[in-house]
Amino acid sequence: MTSTPTKKRGLFLSIAEMIAPRFPNLKKKLRLADSKEQPTSFLTKAVTSTAFLSIALLVLTALFIFTNDINPLWLIVLAVVYPLGVFGYLMLYPEAAIIKRRRELDYEIVFACRHIVIALQSGMPLFDTFVGASNGYGPVSKEFTKIVDKVIVGVPTTQAIREVAHDNPSTYFVRILMQIANSIASGADVGEALESVLEQISKEQMIQLKEYSQKLTPIVMFYMVFGIIVPSLGVVLATVVFSAISGGELGLTSVILVPVFFMIAIVQFLFLGVMESSRPKYLI
């Protein structure tokens, strides 16, 4: 009688299973991010990456500390800070993927659904309009392909629409799909109901674009002041002040200028990131 081999359990998998209950929403986030990965598998990869990245950072920090005669007790503090920081950063991936997927869906949702409305008004059956919209509209077409695939295998149309809407992070797309499902269930005209929803969504997107244009001017002014003018004039002023106080003996050396340069680069990068992330992207 042969015994079945037991699956080997690694240290990282055990840690992932231990901390999994602390992230009850991770499964939902992965589903909204259109990831088929299980929470335990994702946590295992996150823990593994955290361990290796933290060790690499500690080694580099130790080399810097010992070559600059800095108190080595900082390594004890960083041995706690690095893993927590790296793991927290990696756990932001599902939310970042959700935001990216939502923006991609919102970009072409109006055009794709207008395609459906025109097809319905020309007398085409609803299923055929979904088939037509399942090509040419990027991530939006992938969502309609999911509906088509579910209907082909025998799932009722309204149920297939609701299932796809349940795993969709775009509020616009969910509103559209639920409107279609409710119109089918009540026997109403899907084309008219969908057209009214699209009009409302188009107005909301135009309002968001106008709000962004109004916010852009103060953001650019803030960037010009704190990202360009203050750092450049600050370095010049500090150089003059140090030279005047010390009679030319003291100045801003590379030890000070290099960190200042990196801080300025980080500030400018953050400003550009905020401006890019706050810009609504719609195809209307």
C-alpha atoms as a printed R data frame, in Angstrom:
    type eleno elety resid chain resno       x      y       z
1   ATOM     1    CA   MET     A     1   0.000  0.000   0.000
2   ATOM     2    CA   THR     A     2   1.558  3.263  -1.142
3   ATOM     3    CA   SER     A     3   0.946  6.509   0.633
4   ATOM     4    CA   THR     A     4   0.236  9.675  -1.310
5   ATOM     5    CA   PRO     A     5   3.048 12.194  -1.057
6   ATOM     6    CA   THR     A     6   2.223 15.186   1.117
7   ATOM     7    CA   LYS     A     7   2.590 18.644  -0.331
8   ATOM     8    CA   LYS     A     8   5.606 20.452   0.984
9   ATOM     9    CA   ARG     A     9   4.776 23.622   2.840
10  ATOM    10    CA   GLY     A    10   7.312 26.400   2.750
11  ATOM    11    CA   LEU     A    11   7.952 29.025   5.387
12  ATOM    12    CA   PHE     A    12   6.535 31.830   3.258
13  ATOM    13    CA   LEU     A    13   3.320 29.896   2.574
14  ATOM    14    CA   SER     A    14   2.861 29.288   6.299
15  ATOM    15    CA   ILE     A    15   3.340 32.987   7.035
16  ATOM    16    CA   ALA     A    16   0.878 33.887   4.259
17  ATOM    17    CA   GLU     A    17  -1.784 31.553   5.665
18  ATOM    18    CA   MET     A    18  -1.188 32.979   9.144
19  ATOM    19    CA   ILE     A    19  -1.702 36.610   8.099
20  ATOM    20    CA   ALA     A    20  -4.466 35.941   5.539
21  ATOM    21    CA   PRO     A    21  -7.313 36.511   8.084
22  ATOM    22    CA   ARG     A    22  -5.984 40.051   8.594
23  ATOM    23    CA   PHE     A    23  -6.906 40.876   4.984
24  ATOM    24    CA   PRO     A    24 -10.559 39.822   4.614
25  ATOM    25    CA   ASN     A    25 -11.145 42.115   1.625
26  ATOM    26    CA   LEU     A    26  -8.165 40.860  -0.369
27  ATOM    27    CA   LYS     A    27 -10.204 38.271  -2.282
28  ATOM    28    CA   LYS     A    28 -12.711 40.904  -3.392
29  ATOM    29    CA   LYS     A    29  -9.929 43.316  -4.386
30  ATOM    30    CA   LEU     A    30  -8.208 40.663  -6.485
31  ATOM    31    CA   ARG     A    31 -11.515 39.865  -8.178
32  ATOM    32    CA   LEU     A    32 -12.170 43.538  -8.949
33  ATOM    33    CA   ALA     A    33  -8.622 43.802 -10.294
34  ATOM    34    CA   ASP     A    34  -9.491 40.981 -12.719
35  ATOM    35    CA   SER     A    35  -6.866 38.743 -11.138
36  ATOM    36    CA   LYS     A    36  -7.480 35.001 -10.917
37  ATOM    37    CA   GLU     A    37  -4.893 34.661  -8.172
38  ATOM    38    CA   GLN     A    38  -6.016 33.392  -4.771
39  ATOM    39    CA   PRO     A    39  -5.360 35.541  -1.660
40  ATOM    40    CA   THR     A    40  -2.986 32.972  -0.155
41  ATOM    41    CA   SER     A    41  -0.944 32.792  -3.349
42  ATOM    42    CA   PHE     A    42  -0.762 36.574  -3.582
43  ATOM    43    CA   LEU     A    43   0.280 36.884   0.066
44  ATOM    44    CA   THR     A    44   2.943 34.203  -0.417
45  ATOM    45    CA   LYS     A    45   4.478 36.171  -3.268
46  ATOM    46    CA   ALA     A    46   4.249 39.394  -1.247
47  ATOM    47    CA   VAL     A    47   5.945 37.826   1.790
48  ATOM    48    CA   THR     A    48   8.676 36.286  -0.389
49  ATOM    49    CA   SER     A    49   9.379 39.585  -2.159
50  ATOM    50    CA   THR     A    50   9.345 41.415   1.168
51  ATOM    51    CA   ALA     A    51  11.952 39.077   2.633
52  ATOM    52    CA   PHE     A    52  14.390 39.337  -0.265
53  ATOM    53    CA   LEU     A    53  13.962 43.084  -0.786
54  ATOM    54    CA   SER     A    54  14.355 43.786   2.930
55  ATOM    55    CA   ILE     A    55  17.553 41.727   3.085
56  ATOM    56    CA   ALA     A    56  18.949 43.566   0.058
57  ATOM    57    CA   LEU     A    57  18.100 46.969   1.579
58  ATOM    58    CA   LEU     A    58  19.639 45.986   4.916
59  ATOM    59    CA   VAL     A    59  22.859 44.883   3.218
60  ATOM    60    CA   LEU     A    60  23.138 48.149   1.310
61  ATOM    61    CA   THR     A    61  22.341 50.134   4.453
62  ATOM    62    CA   ALA     A    62  24.930 48.203   6.453
63  ATOM    63    CA   LEU     A    63  27.600 48.986   3.857
64  ATOM    64    CA   PHE     A    64  26.668 52.667   4.010
65  ATOM    65    CA   ILE     A    65  26.655 52.708   7.827
66  ATOM    66    CA   PHE     A    66  30.005 50.985   8.287
67  ATOM    67    CA   THR     A    67  31.744 53.073   5.624
68  ATOM    68    CA   ASN     A    68  30.502 56.345   7.167
69  ATOM    69    CA   ASP     A    69  31.035 55.465  10.841
70  ATOM    70    CA   ILE     A    70  27.332 55.688  11.765
71  ATOM    71    CA   ASN     A    71  25.827 54.042  14.843
72  ATOM    72    CA   PRO     A    72  25.064 50.420  13.798
73  ATOM    73    CA   LEU     A    73  22.049 50.330  16.132
74  ATOM    74    CA   TRP     A    74  20.128 51.896  13.261
75  ATOM    75    CA   LEU     A    75  20.183 48.500  11.601
76  ATOM    76    CA   ILE     A    76  17.948 47.120  14.348
77  ATOM    77    CA   VAL     A    77  15.359 49.812  13.704
78  ATOM    78    CA   LEU     A    78  15.589 49.406   9.941
79  ATOM    79    CA   ALA     A    79  15.252 45.631  10.263
80  ATOM    80    CA   VAL     A    80  11.683 46.345  11.416
81  ATOM    81    CA   VAL     A    81  10.945 49.375   9.236
82  ATOM    82    CA   TYR     A    82  12.068 47.869   5.918
83  ATOM    83    CA   PRO     A    83   9.852 44.736   5.997
84  ATOM    84    CA   LEU     A    84   6.807 46.696   7.149
85  ATOM    85    CA   GLY     A    85   7.347 49.370   4.500
86  ATOM    86    CA   VAL     A    86   8.011 46.931   1.663
87  ATOM    87    CA   PHE     A    87   5.088 44.675   2.580
88  ATOM    88    CA   GLY     A    88   2.727 47.639   2.919
89  ATOM    89    CA   TYR     A    89   3.833 48.889  -0.493
90  ATOM    90    CA   LEU     A    90   3.304 45.491  -2.130
91  ATOM    91    CA   MET     A    91  -0.163 45.202  -0.607
92  ATOM    92    CA   LEU     A    92  -1.167 48.359  -2.479
93  ATOM    93    CA   TYR     A    93  -0.883 46.477  -5.773
94  ATOM    94    CA   PRO     A    94  -4.527 45.220  -5.880
95  ATOM    95    CA   GLU     A    95  -5.890 48.711  -5.246
96  ATOM    96    CA   ALA     A    96  -3.590 50.174  -7.906
97  ATOM    97    CA   ALA     A    97  -4.730 47.479 -10.348
98  ATOM    98    CA   ILE     A    98  -8.373 48.260  -9.550
99  ATOM    99    CA   ILE     A    99  -7.855 51.977 -10.210
100 ATOM   100    CA   LYS     A   100  -6.052 51.240 -13.465
101 ATOM   101    CA   ARG     A   101  -8.781 48.861 -14.620
102 ATOM   102    CA   ARG     A   102 -11.513 51.352 -13.678
103 ATOM   103    CA   ARG     A   103  -9.841 54.140 -15.657
104 ATOM   104    CA   GLU     A   104  -9.412 51.874 -18.681
105 ATOM   105    CA   LEU     A   105 -13.075 50.854 -18.571
106 ATOM   106    CA   ASP     A   106 -14.325 54.418 -18.113
107 ATOM   107    CA   TYR     A   107 -12.245 55.602 -21.079
108 ATOM   108    CA   GLU     A   108 -14.284 53.914 -23.815
109 ATOM   109    CA   ILE     A   109 -17.483 52.931 -22.026
110 ATOM   110    CA   VAL     A   110 -19.600 55.655 -23.662
111 ATOM   111    CA   PHE     A   111 -18.475 54.859 -27.224
112 ATOM   112    CA   ALA     A   112 -18.947 51.113 -26.745
113 ATOM   113    CA   CYS     A   113 -22.455 51.523 -25.360
114 ATOM   114    CA   ARG     A   114 -23.397 53.983 -28.082
115 ATOM   115    CA   HIS     A   115 -22.476 51.214 -30.493
116 ATOM   116    CA   ILE     A   116 -24.994 48.985 -28.676
117 ATOM   117    CA   VAL     A   117 -27.692 51.686 -28.751
118 ATOM   118    CA   ILE     A   118 -27.289 52.258 -32.502
119 ATOM   119    CA   ALA     A   119 -27.372 48.514 -33.132
120 ATOM   120    CA   LEU     A   120 -30.527 48.109 -31.027
121 ATOM   121    CA   GLN     A   121 -32.233 51.003 -32.804
122 ATOM   122    CA   SER     A   122 -31.480 49.325 -36.141
123 ATOM   123    CA   GLY     A   123 -33.350 46.206 -34.992
124 ATOM   124    CA   MET     A   124 -30.425 43.985 -34.012
125 ATOM   125    CA   PRO     A   125 -31.028 41.523 -31.130
126 ATOM   126    CA   LEU     A   126 -29.378 42.384 -27.797
127 ATOM   127    CA   PHE     A   127 -27.071 39.358 -27.827
128 ATOM   128    CA   ASP     A   128 -25.785 40.289 -31.289
129 ATOM   129    CA   THR     A   129 -25.064 43.825 -30.079
130 ATOM   130    CA   PHE     A   130 -22.954 42.354 -27.255
131 ATOM   131    CA   VAL     A   131 -21.076 40.272 -29.812
132 ATOM   132    CA   GLY     A   132 -20.453 43.380 -31.906
133 ATOM   133    CA   ALA     A   133 -19.236 45.381 -28.867
134 ATOM   134    CA   SER     A   134 -16.874 42.584 -27.845
135 ATOM   135    CA   ASN     A   135 -14.311 43.823 -30.388
136 ATOM   136    CA   GLY     A   136 -12.625 47.179 -30.869
137 ATOM   137    CA   TYR     A   137 -13.157 48.791 -27.462
138 ATOM   138    CA   GLY     A   138 -10.223 47.502 -25.421
139 ATOM   139    CA   PRO     A   139 -10.992 46.417 -21.842
140 ATOM   140    CA   VAL     A   140 -14.674 47.251 -22.345
141 ATOM   141    CA   SER     A   141 -14.849 44.658 -25.107
142 ATOM   142    CA   LYS     A   142 -13.366 42.056 -22.733
143 ATOM   143    CA   GLU     A   143 -16.265 42.614 -20.332
144 ATOM   144    CA   PHE     A   144 -18.847 42.141 -23.085
145 ATOM   145    CA   THR     A   145 -16.944 39.036 -24.190
146 ATOM   146    CA   LYS     A   146 -17.436 37.625 -20.690
147 ATOM   147    CA   ILE     A   147 -21.186 38.174 -21.018
148 ATOM   148    CA   VAL     A   148 -21.231 36.533 -24.444
149 ATOM   149    CA   ASP     A   149 -19.269 33.521 -23.193
150 ATOM   150    CA   LYS     A   150 -21.608 33.053 -20.236
151 ATOM   151    CA   VAL     A   151 -24.716 33.240 -22.426
152 ATOM   152    CA   ILE     A   152 -23.246 30.748 -24.914
153 ATOM   153    CA   VAL     A   153 -22.768 28.138 -22.165
154 ATOM   154    CA   GLY     A   154 -26.390 28.509 -21.081
155 ATOM   155    CA   VAL     A   155 -26.424 31.237 -18.429
156 ATOM   156    CA   PRO     A   156 -29.519 33.493 -18.726
157 ATOM   157    CA   THR     A   157 -28.723 36.921 -20.151
158 ATOM   158    CA   THR     A   158 -29.795 38.900 -17.088
159 ATOM   159    CA   GLN     A   159 -27.833 36.606 -14.774
160 ATOM   160    CA   ALA     A   160 -24.733 36.833 -16.975
161 ATOM   161    CA   ILE     A   161 -24.960 40.630 -16.998
162 ATOM   162    CA   ARG     A   162 -25.335 40.801 -13.212
163 ATOM   163    CA   GLU     A   163 -22.406 38.443 -12.644
164 ATOM   164    CA   VAL     A   164 -20.103 40.533 -14.820
165 ATOM   165    CA   ALA     A   165 -21.323 43.723 -13.115
166 ATOM   166    CA   HIS     A   166 -20.597 42.183  -9.705
167 ATOM   167    CA   ASP     A   167 -16.889 41.847 -10.550
168 ATOM   168    CA   ASN     A   168 -16.530 45.228 -12.245
169 ATOM   169    CA   PRO     A   169 -14.862 48.222 -10.508
170 ATOM   170    CA   SER     A   170 -16.302 50.878 -12.845
171 ATOM   171    CA   THR     A   171 -19.392 52.547 -11.415
172 ATOM   172    CA   TYR     A   172 -20.337 53.761 -14.901
173 ATOM   173    CA   PHE     A   173 -20.140 50.264 -16.348
174 ATOM   174    CA   VAL     A   174 -22.093 48.791 -13.440
175 ATOM   175    CA   ARG     A   175 -24.848 51.381 -13.886
176 ATOM   176    CA   ILE     A   176 -25.080 50.574 -17.584
177 ATOM   177    CA   LEU     A   177 -25.139 46.810 -17.102
178 ATOM   178    CA   MET     A   178 -27.700 46.988 -14.303
179 ATOM   179    CA   GLN     A   179 -29.890 49.264 -16.420
180 ATOM   180    CA   ILE     A   180 -29.765 46.736 -19.258
181 ATOM   181    CA   ALA     A   181 -30.543 43.850 -16.874
182 ATOM   182    CA   ASN     A   182 -33.449 45.727 -15.260
183 ATOM   183    CA   SER     A   183 -34.859 46.704 -18.665
184 ATOM   184    CA   ILE     A   184 -34.764 43.075 -19.832
185 ATOM   185    CA   ALA     A   185 -36.433 41.877 -16.631
186 ATOM   186    CA   SER     A   186 -39.209 44.493 -16.835
187 ATOM   187    CA   GLY     A   187 -39.698 44.191 -20.594
188 ATOM   188    CA   ALA     A   188 -38.837 47.853 -21.237
189 ATOM   189    CA   ASP     A   189 -37.039 49.178 -24.295
190 ATOM   190    CA   VAL     A   190 -33.340 48.538 -23.639
191 ATOM   191    CA   GLY     A   191 -32.216 51.059 -26.267
192 ATOM   192    CA   GLU     A   192 -34.140 53.996 -24.773
193 ATOM   193    CA   ALA     A   193 -33.129 53.153 -21.207
194 ATOM   194    CA   LEU     A   194 -29.487 52.757 -22.190
195 ATOM   195    CA   GLU     A   195 -29.496 56.011 -24.154
196 ATOM   196    CA   SER     A   196 -30.779 57.996 -21.156
197 ATOM   197    CA   VAL     A   197 -28.081 56.493 -18.909
198 ATOM   198    CA   LEU     A   198 -25.389 57.303 -21.467
199 ATOM   199    CA   GLU     A   199 -26.557 60.917 -21.637
200 ATOM   200    CA   GLN     A   200 -26.269 61.235 -17.886
201 ATOM   201    CA   ILE     A   201 -22.823 59.585 -17.818
202 ATOM   202    CA   SER     A   202 -21.569 61.859 -20.617
203 ATOM   203    CA   LYS     A   203 -22.674 64.927 -18.659
204 ATOM   204    CA   GLU     A   204 -20.955 63.669 -15.517
205 ATOM   205    CA   GLN     A   205 -17.719 63.060 -17.426
206 ATOM   206    CA   MET     A   206 -17.844 66.550 -18.957
207 ATOM   207    CA   ILE     A   207 -18.327 68.034 -15.489
208 ATOM   208    CA   GLN     A   208 -15.285 66.120 -14.209
209 ATOM   209    CA   LEU     A   209 -13.188 67.384 -17.136
210 ATOM   210    CA   LYS     A   210 -14.217 70.986 -16.411
211 ATOM   211    CA   GLU     A   211 -13.451 70.549 -12.709
212 ATOM   212    CA   TYR     A   212  -9.999 69.222 -13.584
213 ATOM   213    CA   SER     A   213  -9.290 72.224 -15.835
214 ATOM   214    CA   GLN     A   214 -10.217 74.516 -12.946
215 ATOM   215    CA   LYS     A   215  -7.915 72.631 -10.543
216 ATOM   216    CA   LEU     A   216  -5.028 72.558 -13.004
217 ATOM   217    CA   THR     A   217  -4.057 76.233 -12.672
218 ATOM   218    CA   PRO     A   218  -3.444 76.231  -8.877
219 ATOM   219    CA   ILE     A   219  -1.677 72.857  -9.125
220 ATOM   220    CA   VAL     A   220   0.715 74.229 -11.764
221 ATOM   221    CA   MET     A   221   1.342 77.371  -9.696
222 ATOM   222    CA   PHE     A   222   2.024 75.254  -6.613
223 ATOM   223    CA   TYR     A   223   4.427 73.116  -8.633
224 ATOM   224    CA   MET     A   224   6.242 76.144 -10.041
225 ATOM   225    CA   VAL     A   225   6.705 77.647  -6.580
226 ATOM   226    CA   PHE     A   226   7.620 74.597  -4.501
227 ATOM   227    CA   GLY     A   227   9.084 72.412  -7.246
228 ATOM   228    CA   ILE     A   228  11.248 74.919  -9.113
229 ATOM   229    CA   ILE     A   229  11.501 78.424  -7.609
230 ATOM   230    CA   VAL     A   230  11.896 77.593  -3.909
231 ATOM   231    CA   PRO     A   231  14.498 74.797  -4.378
232 ATOM   232    CA   SER     A   232  16.647 76.740  -6.843
233 ATOM   233    CA   LEU     A   233  16.555 80.037  -4.939
234 ATOM   234    CA   GLY     A   234  16.891 78.170  -1.649
235 ATOM   235    CA   VAL     A   235  20.144 76.504  -2.686
236 ATOM   236    CA   VAL     A   236  21.573 79.801  -3.952
237 ATOM   237    CA   LEU     A   237  20.496 81.672  -0.820
238 ATOM   238    CA   ALA     A   238  21.887 78.972   1.476
239 ATOM   239    CA   THR     A   239  25.225 79.075  -0.373
240 ATOM   240    CA   VAL     A   240  25.432 82.868  -0.005
241 ATOM   241    CA   VAL     A   241  24.457 82.791   3.680
242 ATOM   242    CA   PHE     A   242  26.942 80.042   4.609
243 ATOM   243    CA   SER     A   243  29.714 81.785   2.700
244 ATOM   244    CA   ALA     A   244  28.951 85.160   4.315
245 ATOM   245    CA   ILE     A   245  28.809 83.749   7.839
246 ATOM   246    CA   SER     A   246  31.999 81.710   7.584
247 ATOM   247    CA   GLY     A   247  33.966 84.165   5.496
248 ATOM   248    CA   GLY     A   248  34.048 81.782   2.534
249 ATOM   249    CA   GLU     A   249  35.303 78.786   4.506
250 ATOM   250    CA   LEU     A   250  31.968 76.962   4.681
251 ATOM   251    CA   GLY     A   251  29.697 76.107   1.804
252 ATOM   252    CA   LEU     A   252  27.307 73.531   0.483
253 ATOM   253    CA   THR     A   253  29.370 70.442  -0.209
254 ATOM   254    CA   SER     A   254  28.360 67.416  -2.269
255 ATOM   255    CA   VAL     A   255  27.302 65.645   0.926
256 ATOM   256    CA   ILE     A   256  24.508 68.209   1.268
257 ATOM   257    CA   LEU     A   257  23.815 68.983  -2.380
258 ATOM   258    CA   VAL     A   258  23.285 65.375  -3.470
259 ATOM   259    CA   PRO     A   259  20.468 64.688  -0.912
260 ATOM   260    CA   VAL     A   260  18.946 68.072  -1.767
261 ATOM   261    CA   PHE     A   261  19.001 67.149  -5.443
262 ATOM   262    CA   PHE     A   262  17.238 63.848  -4.736
263 ATOM   263    CA   MET     A   263  14.628 65.592  -2.558
264 ATOM   264    CA   ILE     A   264  13.905 68.083  -5.349
265 ATOM   265    CA   ALA     A   265  13.616 65.222  -7.863
266 ATOM   266    CA   ILE     A   266  11.206 63.359  -5.558
267 ATOM   267    CA   VAL     A   267   9.058 66.471  -5.045
268 ATOM   268    CA   GLN     A   268   8.843 67.083  -8.793
269 ATOM   269    CA   PHE     A   269   8.046 63.434  -9.427
270 ATOM   270    CA   LEU     A   270   5.259 63.537  -6.825
271 ATOM   271    CA   PHE     A   271   3.775 66.679  -8.360
272 ATOM   272    CA   LEU     A   272   3.796 65.148 -11.829
273 ATOM   273    CA   GLY     A   273   2.268 61.956 -10.434
274 ATOM   274    CA   VAL     A   274  -0.524 63.889  -8.721
275 ATOM   275    CA   MET     A   275  -1.263 65.853 -11.878
276 ATOM   276    CA   GLU     A   276  -1.325 62.709 -14.015
277 ATOM   277    CA   SER     A   277  -3.414 60.631 -11.605
278 ATOM   278    CA   SER     A   278  -5.978 63.378 -11.053
279 ATOM   279    CA   ARG     A   279  -6.538 63.901 -14.780
280 ATOM   280    CA   PRO     A   280  -9.764 62.194 -15.906
281 ATOM   281    CA   LYS     A   281  -9.389 60.188 -19.122
282 ATOM   282    CA   TYR     A   282 -12.606 59.827 -21.064
283 ATOM   283    CA   LEU     A   283 -13.348 59.299 -24.734
284 ATOM   284    CA   ILE     A   284 -16.483 61.343 -25.227
